[in-house]
Amino acid sequence: MAYLNATRAIELVAIEDGWVNDNPEKRDTNYNGKGLGIGRWVHLNRGLLKFDLDDVGVEEEALLSAELKLYGKALHPCIVKAEYTANSFDEATVTWNNQPPPTILHPPDTSLMGSTTDIPSEEGWFTVPIDLLFVKHRWGRNFYVILKGYEMAEDSYCSAKDKEEEAGLYAPKLILHVSAPPTPPTPPSWWPIAAIGGGMCLIVVLSAVIIPEIQKMWK
């Protein structure tokens, strides 16, 4: 009997997030709970995300694809780039001066995991594709993301909500698309159901096997 292949999505909410700003007067300022700034608007801004990949509930081999979901908007034409870092951070103390640096993964010999320019001008959800190699490299551990914009361009900025805003309703998410265990097809509606001992028992009639055996018993 053929079984149906299926996929499902696992949604992981950021366990920590932060925002750093290179204003010379505020490079030691922590912005925890004040949203996420990405790109340049007068000063340079970066976002930071942390996800827990320790107990996802599936094997690494089941991973098919990954993406970030952020809720925000573009104040100016901008890009959101997701860069990989193997260095931890504390959302309550991270600042521009102690932020984690990007980590180059070999292969693919880069720290860039994915990017998008498809950012709404009015607040809404948008996605950033993530190269699955980086997720697999951190499987079973914490997964860290640096969010960057166009860092050399003036007025290229977008904002996104963090997990503290609006009771976490619009918190950053990591979506993992995984293969689900194969499921049998739905039985045809004509399969007979008989009542036995007050309960319902599903009887699958296989005409080529069961009926001939019953006929033999009554001969």
Beta strands, then each sheet from edge to edge (+ up, - down):
strand 1: 4-13
strand 2: 16-21
strand 3: 36-40
strand 4: 44-52
strand 5: 63-74
strand 6: 80-85
strand 7: 112-116
strand 8: 124-130
strand 9: 142-148
strand 10: 156-160
strand 11: 173-183
strand 12: 193-196
strand 13: 199-202
sheet 1: 1+ 11- 5+ 8-
sheet 2: 1+ 11- 5+ 10- 3+ 4- 2+
sheet 3: 1+ 11- 5+ 10- 3+ 4- 9+ 6- 7+
sheet 4: 12+ 13-
end
